[in-house]
Amino acid sequence: MGSQHVLDQVQALSHIAALAADPAVYADRLADELAGGTSQGELAARDDRLRDALARIDAMAERAMRIWLEHLLADDPSIATPTRKVFASTVVGYAGKLDVLETRARDVASRGGSIDPARTASRVVDAATSTLALRDALRRGVLALASELATAAAAVADREARDRRLDDRTRRAWSALRRELETVAAHPERIRDAPLAARLATWPEQLDDPDPASEPTFADMIELD
């Protein structure tokens, strides 16, 4: 079962509960899919996959919110289906702002004829709370994986950036990649900011001090001749 299937199977409350009980399964499946690869192109592709994994979690959160609202508001028509869809599609934006969601839900419920708008709004907030908690758990796994992979790749980039046998342009590219990977290792959410190429472009050119171990040997010099 691939990582995407883990999210795709969330189609009912029972599926949400199963994933909430073991959210690490998503990052575990993703790790299996991202194993290997140390070239600059492979590292860029892996960065894209990690960023996409976070976006797919957000898409799943929208679906989970819709499922929760269908369940919690099954006997309350004061918030119509179109508005429920809006709340579901924007649930990620309410992270840290559930009070705003509560106010909006209460206003909508009141206009929709709810006999207890505050109770209706509370149900909407409950749905968002559960949805965002699952989203956070899944994101933690992906971000931890991103940090772990970046740490390992930074060591490779550092070695390449200091390899005197490579031309200066290549070494500068590896140096920028090393600095970016070290930043991602410490702050993995950075992968959401932009594609890797765009982030690398923000680093000033730098030629790292060569590794003494990469000094050309006499045999290397003969080959160059």
VENHU-V502394 format. One record per residue. N is the residue number from 1. RES is the residue in one letter. OMEGA is omega in radians with two decimals (* if undefined). BURIAL is b if it has 16 or more other C-alpha atoms within 10 Angstrom, else e. Layout:
BEGIN
N_RES_OMEGA_BURIAL, N_RES_OMEGA_BURIAL
END
This chain:
BEGIN
1_M_-3.12_e, 2_G_-3.10_e, 3_S_-3.11_b, 4_Q_3.12_e, 5_H_3.11_e, 6_V_3.14_b, 7_L_-3.10_b, 8_D_-3.08_e, 9_Q_3.09_e, 10_V_-3.09_b, 11_Q_-3.13_e, 12_A_-3.13_e, 13_L_-3.13_e, 14_S_3.11_e, 15_H_3.09_b, 16_I_-3.14_b, 17_A_-3.13_e, 18_A_3.14_e, 19_L_3.11_b, 20_A_3.14_b, 21_A_-3.12_e, 22_D_-3.09_e, 23_P_-3.12_b, 24_A_-3.09_b, 25_V_-3.12_b, 26_Y_3.13_b, 27_A_3.12_b, 28_D_3.12_e, 29_R_3.14_b, 30_L_3.13_b, 31_A_3.11_b, 32_D_-3.10_e, 33_E_-3.06_e, 34_L_-3.10_b, 35_A_3.08_e, 36_G_3.10_e, 37_G_-3.13_e, 38_T_3.10_e, 39_S_3.14_e, 40_Q_3.12_e, 41_G_3.14_e, 42_E_3.12_e, 43_L_3.09_b, 44_A_3.12_b, 45_A_3.12_b, 46_R_3.09_b, 47_D_3.09_b, 48_D_-3.13_b, 49_R_3.14_e, 50_L_3.12_b, 51_R_3.10_b, 52_D_3.13_e, 53_A_3.10_b, 54_L_3.12_b, 55_A_3.13_e, 56_R_3.06_b, 57_I_3.12_b, 58_D_3.10_b, 59_A_3.08_b, 60_M_-3.13_b, 61_A_3.10_b, 62_E_3.14_b, 63_R_3.14_b, 64_A_3.12_b, 65_M_3.12_b, 66_R_3.13_b, 67_I_3.12_b, 68_W_-3.12_b, 69_L_3.10_b, 70_E_-3.13_e, 71_H_-3.02_e, 72_L_-3.14_e, 73_L_-3.10_b, 74_A_-3.11_e, 75_D_-3.07_e, 76_D_-3.10_b, 77_P_-3.05_e, 78_S_3.02_b, 79_I_-3.03_b, 80_A_-3.10_e, 81_T_3.13_e, 82_P_3.13_e, 83_T_3.07_e, 84_R_3.12_b, 85_K_3.10_b, 86_V_3.11_e, 87_F_-3.13_b, 88_A_-3.08_b, 89_S_-3.11_b, 90_T_-3.03_b, 91_V_-3.13_b, 92_V_3.14_b, 93_G_3.14_e, 94_Y_3.08_b, 95_A_-3.10_b, 96_G_-3.11_e, 97_K_-3.11_e, 98_L_3.08_b, 99_D_3.09_e, 100_V_3.10_e, 101_L_-3.13_b, 102_E_3.14_b, 103_T_-3.13_b, 104_R_3.13_e, 105_A_3.13_b, 106_R_3.13_b, 107_D_3.13_b, 108_V_-3.13_b, 109_A_3.13_b, 110_S_3.12_b, 111_R_-3.12_e, 112_G_3.06_e, 113_G_3.11_e, 114_S_3.11_b, 115_I_3.11_e, 116_D_-3.09_e, 117_P_-3.13_b, 118_A_3.13_b, 119_R_3.11_e, 120_T_3.13_b, 121_A_3.13_b, 122_S_3.11_b, 123_R_3.11_b, 124_V_3.13_b, 125_V_3.09_b, 126_D_3.12_b, 127_A_-3.14_b, 128_A_3.14_b, 129_T_3.12_b, 130_S_-3.13_b, 131_T_-3.10_b, 132_L_3.09_b, 133_A_3.10_e, 134_L_3.10_b, 135_R_-3.12_b, 136_D_-3.12_b, 137_A_3.13_b, 138_L_3.14_b, 139_R_3.13_b, 140_R_3.13_b, 141_G_-3.13_b, 142_V_-3.13_b, 143_L_3.07_b, 144_A_3.10_b, 145_L_3.13_b, 146_A_3.13_b, 147_S_-3.13_b, 148_E_-3.13_e, 149_L_3.13_b, 150_A_3.12_b, 151_T_-3.14_b, 152_A_-3.11_e, 153_A_3.14_b, 154_A_3.12_b, 155_A_3.09_e, 156_V_-3.13_b, 157_A_3.13_b, 158_D_3.13_b, 159_R_-3.13_b, 160_E_-3.11_b, 161_A_-3.11_b, 162_R_-3.09_b, 163_D_-3.09_b, 164_R_-3.12_b, 165_R_3.10_e, 166_L_3.11_e, 167_D_-3.04_e, 168_D_-3.14_b, 169_R_3.12_e, 170_T_3.13_e, 171_R_3.11_b, 172_R_3.11_b, 173_A_3.11_b, 174_W_3.12_b, 175_S_3.11_b, 176_A_3.13_b, 177_L_3.11_b, 178_R_-3.12_b, 179_R_3.10_b, 180_E_-3.14_b, 181_L_3.10_b, 182_E_3.10_b, 183_T_3.11_b, 184_V_3.12_b, 185_A_-3.13_b, 186_A_-3.09_e, 187_H_-3.01_e, 188_P_3.13_b, 189_E_3.12_b, 190_R_-3.12_b, 191_I_3.10_b, 192_R_-2.99_e, 193_D_-3.04_e, 194_A_3.03_e, 195_P_-3.07_e, 196_L_-3.10_b, 197_A_3.14_e, 198_A_3.13_e, 199_R_3.13_e, 200_L_-3.10_b, 201_A_-3.13_e, 202_T_-3.12_e, 203_W_3.08_e, 204_P_3.13_e, 205_E_-3.11_e, 206_Q_3.06_e, 207_L_-3.07_b, 208_D_3.08_b, 209_D_-3.11_e, 210_P_3.06_b, 211_D_3.13_e, 212_P_-3.12_e, 213_A_-3.11_e, 214_S_3.06_e, 215_E_-3.14_e, 216_P_3.12_e, 217_T_3.11_e, 218_F_3.13_e, 219_A_3.11_e, 220_D_-3.09_e, 221_M_3.09_e, 222_I_3.13_e, 223_E_-3.14_e, 224_L_3.10_e, 225_D_*_e
END
